[in-house]
Amino acid sequence: MAVSYKKLWKLLIDKEMMKKDLRAMTGVSTTTMSRLSKDENVSTEILSKICSALNCDVGDIMEFVPDKKEEQ
């Protein structure tokens, strides 16, 4: 299973926020933001910081999607 953060980006749009605003609120690095943008794994600590800042649940910012290999 792969991870997708599309829900996070949609939530930021709904809240009229930019990625830099999220970085300022959470203190996460540009490297971590890059990892999120590429749908790469990040620590649960980072996910917790984002959820706290946005007042949401982890399911509101990410989801697991089948790997392309698994779809075949």
MDTraj code that builds the backbone (N, CA, C; nanometers):
import mdtraj as md
import numpy as np

residues = "MET ALA VAL SER TYR LYS LYS LEU TRP LYS LEU LEU ILE ASP LYS GLU MET MET LYS LYS ASP LEU ARG ALA MET THR GLY VAL SER THR THR THR MET SER ARG LEU SER LYS ASP GLU ASN VAL SER THR GLU ILE LEU SER LYS ILE CYS SER ALA LEU ASN CYS ASP VAL GLY ASP ILE MET GLU PHE VAL PRO ASP LYS LYS GLU GLU GLN".split()
xyz = np.array([
    [0.0843, -0.1185, 0.0000],
    [0.0000, 0.0000, 0.0000],
    [0.0889, 0.1251, 0.0000],
    [0.0475, 0.2211, -0.0773],
    [0.1159, 0.3500, -0.0825],
    [0.0320, 0.4520, -0.0064],
    [0.0930, 0.5636, 0.0261],
    [0.0228, 0.6682, 0.0992],
    [-0.0015, 0.7862, 0.0048],
    [-0.1145, 0.8534, 0.0251],
    [-0.1483, 0.9712, -0.0542],
    [-0.1860, 1.0842, 0.0410],
    [-0.1318, 1.2020, 0.0154],
    [-0.1628, 1.3197, 0.0973],
    [-0.2510, 1.4187, 0.0224],
    [-0.3232, 1.3735, -0.0794],
    [-0.4117, 1.4622, -0.1558],
    [-0.5143, 1.5288, -0.0645],
    [-0.5601, 1.4546, 0.0357],
    [-0.6575, 1.5108, 0.1299],
    [-0.5997, 1.6314, 0.2042],
    [-0.4708, 1.6259, 0.2361],
    [-0.4049, 1.7371, 0.3046],
    [-0.4066, 1.8610, 0.2168],
    [-0.3703, 1.8460, 0.0905],
    [-0.3644, 1.9615, 0.0005],
    [-0.5030, 2.0198, -0.0224],
    [-0.6056, 1.9345, -0.0304],
    [-0.7426, 1.9832, -0.0454],
    [-0.7871, 2.0585, 0.0799],
    [-0.7478, 2.0065, 0.1961],
    [-0.7828, 2.0717, 0.3224],
    [-0.7180, 2.2095, 0.3314],
    [-0.5932, 2.2200, 0.2891],
    [-0.5267, 2.3504, 0.2898],
    [-0.6000, 2.4491, 0.1987],
    [-0.6428, 2.4024, 0.0828],
    [-0.7178, 2.4890, -0.0088],
    [-0.8481, 2.5338, 0.0569],
    [-0.9182, 2.4407, 0.1204],
    [-1.0441, 2.4737, 0.1875],
    [-1.0236, 2.5769, 0.2977],
    [-0.9095, 2.5692, 0.3643],
    [-0.8791, 2.6620, 0.4737],
    [-0.8060, 2.7871, 0.4234],
    [-0.7932, 2.7978, 0.2903],
    [-0.7247, 2.9108, 0.2274],
    [-0.5847, 2.9300, 0.2856],
    [-0.5128, 2.8184, 0.2954],
    [-0.3763, 2.8182, 0.3474],
    [-0.2801, 2.7724, 0.2394],
    [-0.1568, 2.8134, 0.2542],
    [-0.0510, 2.7688, 0.1649],
    [0.0410, 2.6750, 0.2429],
    [0.1249, 2.6026, 0.1698],
    [0.2186, 2.5113, 0.2347],
    [0.3089, 2.5848, 0.3319],
    [0.3484, 2.7058, 0.2967],
    [0.4362, 2.7823, 0.3866],
    [0.3646, 2.8169, 0.5165],
    [0.2323, 2.8372, 0.5108],
    [0.1551, 2.8627, 0.6326],
    [0.1566, 2.7390, 0.7231],
    [0.1401, 2.6230, 0.6616],
    [0.1439, 2.4978, 0.7384],
    [0.2812, 2.4774, 0.8008],
    [0.3859, 2.5063, 0.7256],
    [0.5222, 2.4942, 0.7789],
    [0.5410, 2.5845, 0.8996],
    [0.4904, 2.7074, 0.8901],
    [0.5038, 2.8027, 1.0007],
    [0.4277, 2.7549, 1.1248],
    [0.3117, 2.6949, 1.1035],
    [0.2291, 2.6485, 1.2155],
    [0.2865, 2.5243, 1.2833],
    [0.3525, 2.4399, 1.2059],
    [0.3966, 2.3106, 1.2591],
    [0.5459, 2.3037, 1.2866],
    [0.6238, 2.3875, 1.2192],
    [0.7681, 2.3822, 1.2347],
    [0.8336, 2.2703, 1.1568],
    [0.7608, 2.2087, 1.0624],
    [0.8213, 2.1020, 0.9828],
    [0.9146, 2.1627, 0.8784],
    [1.0129, 2.0866, 0.8403],
    [1.1159, 2.1353, 0.7482],
    [1.0671, 2.1356, 0.6033],
    [1.1408, 2.2052, 0.5190],
    [1.1095, 2.2048, 0.3758],
    [1.1277, 2.0642, 0.3191],
    [1.2228, 1.9904, 0.3739],
    [1.2446, 1.8521, 0.3301],
    [1.1208, 1.7670, 0.3571],
    [1.0632, 1.7836, 0.4745],
    [0.9429, 1.7080, 0.5094],
    [0.8271, 1.7478, 0.4199],
    [0.8128, 1.8763, 0.3913],
    [0.7069, 1.9216, 0.3017],
    [0.7257, 1.8613, 0.1628],
    [0.8503, 1.8502, 0.1212],
    [0.8805, 1.7887, -0.0079],
    [0.8396, 1.6416, -0.0079],
    [0.8689, 1.5727, 0.1019],
    [0.8310, 1.4309, 0.1134],
    [0.6785, 1.4160, 0.1068],
    [0.6064, 1.5059, 0.1729],
    [0.4611, 1.5022, 0.1687],
    [0.4117, 1.5265, 0.0255],
    [0.4722, 1.6212, -0.0424],
    [0.4326, 1.6537, -0.1798],
    [0.4532, 1.5364, -0.2745],
    [0.5524, 1.4525, -0.2432],
    [0.5842, 1.3369, -0.3272],
    [0.5134, 1.2099, -0.2795],
    [0.4218, 1.2245, -0.1839],
    [0.3497, 1.1104, -0.1259],
    [0.4450, 1.0055, -0.0694],
    [0.5505, 1.0530, -0.0028],
    [0.6446, 0.9632, 0.0633],
    [0.6080, 0.9525, 0.2110],
    [0.6582, 0.8498, 0.2764],
    [0.6293, 0.8290, 0.4182],
    [0.6943, 0.9359, 0.5040],
    [0.6202, 0.9788, 0.6059],
    [0.6728, 1.0682, 0.7085],
    [0.6359, 1.0076, 0.8434],
    [0.6984, 1.0559, 0.9475],
    [0.6755, 0.9974, 1.0800],
    [0.5372, 1.0327, 1.1344],
    [0.4924, 0.9525, 1.2274],
    [0.3644, 0.9802, 1.2920],
    [0.3724, 1.1090, 1.3734],
    [0.4913, 1.1439, 1.4198],
    [0.5091, 1.2699, 1.4926],
    [0.4744, 1.3885, 1.4021],
    [0.5184, 1.3830, 1.2779],
    [0.4886, 1.4900, 1.1817],
    [0.3384, 1.4943, 1.1543],
    [0.2788, 1.3783, 1.1325],
    [0.1345, 1.3725, 1.1074],
    [0.0566, 1.4283, 1.2267],
    [0.1031, 1.3987, 1.3458],
    [0.0391, 1.4496, 1.4665],
    [0.0474, 1.6018, 1.4746],
    [0.1635, 1.6577, 1.4420],
    [0.1804, 1.8037, 1.4421],
    [0.0855, 1.8698, 1.3424],
    [0.0738, 1.8098, 1.2242],
    [-0.0142, 1.8653, 1.1207],
    [-0.1595, 1.8587, 1.1663],
    [-0.1998, 1.7445, 1.2213],
    [-0.3369, 1.7291, 1.2687],
    [-0.3687, 1.8272, 1.3810],
    [-0.2749, 1.8468, 1.4702],
    [-0.2962, 1.9426, 1.5798],
    [-0.3122, 2.0841, 1.5256],
    [-0.2270, 2.1209, 1.4310],
    [-0.2313, 2.2554, 1.3738],
    [-0.3604, 2.2804, 1.2963],
    [-0.4080, 2.1777, 1.2260],
    [-0.5277, 2.1933, 1.1434],
    [-0.6553, 2.1497, 1.2142],
    [-0.6412, 2.1020, 1.3386],
    [-0.7549, 2.0557, 1.4180],
    [-0.8349, 1.9504, 1.3413],
    [-0.7647, 1.8448, 1.3023],
    [-0.8292, 1.7387, 1.2252],
    [-0.7724, 1.6038, 1.2665],
    [-0.8246, 1.4990, 1.2071],
    [-0.7799, 1.3626, 1.2326],
    [-0.6865, 1.3202, 1.1198],
    [-0.6030, 1.2210, 1.1466],
    [-0.5067, 1.1752, 1.0466],
    [-0.5769, 1.1287, 0.9183],
    [-0.6951, 1.0729, 0.9301],
    [-0.7710, 1.0297, 0.8131],
    [-0.8187, 1.1452, 0.7267],
    [-0.8150, 1.2666, 0.7832],
    [-0.8550, 1.3850, 0.7071],
    [-0.7419, 1.4377, 0.6188],
    [-0.6184, 1.3904, 0.6423],
    [-0.5056, 1.4438, 0.5659],
    [-0.4334, 1.3399, 0.4821],
    [-0.4627, 1.2127, 0.5039],
    [-0.3943, 1.1086, 0.4274],
    [-0.4830, 0.9881, 0.4084],
    [-0.4451, 0.9051, 0.3134],
    [-0.5134, 0.7781, 0.2935],
    [-0.4158, 0.6808, 0.2306],
    [-0.4449, 0.5535, 0.2477],
    [-0.3650, 0.4499, 0.1847],
    [-0.4305, 0.4125, 0.0530],
    [-0.3486, 0.3996, -0.0497],
    [-0.3984, 0.3612, -0.1821],
    [-0.3193, 0.2392, -0.2285],
    [-0.3802, 0.1549, -0.3089],
    [-0.3083, 0.0356, -0.3568],
    [-0.1872, 0.0742, -0.4415],
    [-0.0803, -0.0014, -0.4264],
    [0.0369, 0.0169, -0.5123],
    [-0.0013, -0.0206, -0.6532],
    [0.0648, 0.0394, -0.7489],
    [0.0381, 0.0064, -0.8885],
    [0.0702, -0.1407, -0.9153],
    [0.1692, -0.1940, -0.8468],
    [0.2058, -0.3345, -0.8627],
    [0.0928, -0.4257, -0.8174],
    [0.0232, -0.3846, -0.7096],
    [-0.0843, -0.4659, -0.6529],
    [-0.2075, -0.4650, -0.7415],
    [-0.2242, -0.3620, -0.8248],
    [-0.3423, -0.3508, -0.9093],
    [-0.3374, -0.4507, -1.0246],
    [-0.2209, -0.4964, -1.0603],
    [-0.2077, -0.5851, -1.1754],
    [-0.2522, -0.7250, -1.1440],
])
top = md.Topology()
chain = top.add_chain()
for i, resn in enumerate(residues, 1):
    res = top.add_residue(resn, chain, resSeq=i)
    for name in ("N", "CA", "C"):
        top.add_atom(name, md.element.get_by_symbol(name[0]), res)
traj = md.Trajectory(xyz[None], top)
